[in-house]
């Protein structure tokens, strides 16, 4: 029989301060990266979808992180963009490092806030 676990008291959780941001979902990271690659090349959804052999709607949903695309679909889009799975994963790793890197300290204890493009 399954054990029931009590839910934490919201007031108690709020008193501990804000919780750290959860890790992003893989489908969101892949989608953001695919969209950036396509836009950097100045291509439309239609052009890339046609070369990848998928529908424009499906590619759009991939880019928005709404579809948990199969490895075959991701590979097809990457091929249409002239990229590899290694390029994709390395790019996502770089993006994550940039987003989670601590802000450089300034004289007097101030910090610089870097915004990702």
N, C-alpha and C positions, 0 to 999 in steps of 0.2 A: 504494500500500500504506500502511496506517495506521502511524503512528509510535507506539511504545510508550513511555510515560513512567514513570519509576520512582516508586514510592510513597514518601512521606516516612517516615523512620525515626521510630517512635513515641517513642522515648527522646529524640531530638533535638527533636521538637515539644513534648514535655512540659517540657523544660528551658527553653523560651522562655516558659513561663507559659500561663495560660488564653487560649484564642482568644476573640475578641469574639463575642457572640451573633449567629447568623445572622438575616437578615431573616425575619420571619414570612411564612408563605404567605398569599396573597390569600384563599383559601377560608376560612382560619381567621379572618382579620380580618373578613370579611363575615359569617361565622357568628356570631361574638361580638357584632357590632353588631346583627344581626337579633334574636338572643335578647334582648339588652338592651332593644331597642325594644319587643318583644312583652311582656316582663315589666313594663316601665314602664307599659304600658297595662293591665296586669292581665289579659291575655288568655291563653287556653290554646293549645296547639299545634293542637288540633282547630278552634278558631274561626278562626284565621288561615289554616290549610291549606284549610278549606272555602271561605273568601272568595277565596283565591288560586287555587283550582281544582287543588290538588296534594294528594298523600297526606300524612297526618300523618307517616308514616315518612320520606318524602322531606324534609319540612321539618325534622324532627328531625336528619336526617343533614346537612342544610345548616348548621344551627345549630352542630353539633359539628365542622364543618369536614371532614366525610368525603366530601362530594360537591363536585365542581368544577361547580357549577351554571351553566347557560347564562344568558346575559343576559336571555332571556325569562322564565326561572324567577325570577331575582332581581327583575326588574321586577314580576312577578305578586305576589310576597311583599311588596315595597315598596308596591305599590298597595293591598294588603289592610291594610297598616299605616298607610296615609295618608302615606307618605313618597315622596320622589323619589330618583333616582339621585344627584343633586347632594347631597341631604341625607346619603345613605349615604357617599359619598366624602369629603365635608367632615367628617363625624363620625369616620370612620376616620383621616383626616389629623390631626384634633385628638387622638384617642387615641394615635397614634404620637408626636406631639409631646410629649404628657404623659409617655409612657413613656420617652422618650429625653432629656428635658430634664435638664440637670445639676442636682444637688441644690444648694440655696442654701447658701452658706458661712456658718458661725457664727463668732462671735468665738473666737479661739484656734485656728482652722484646722479645727474640727469641722464635719461636714456633717449636714444633716437628710435623712433617708431618707423620701421620699414614696411611699406605696403607692397604686396605682391601685385604684379601687373596682370 
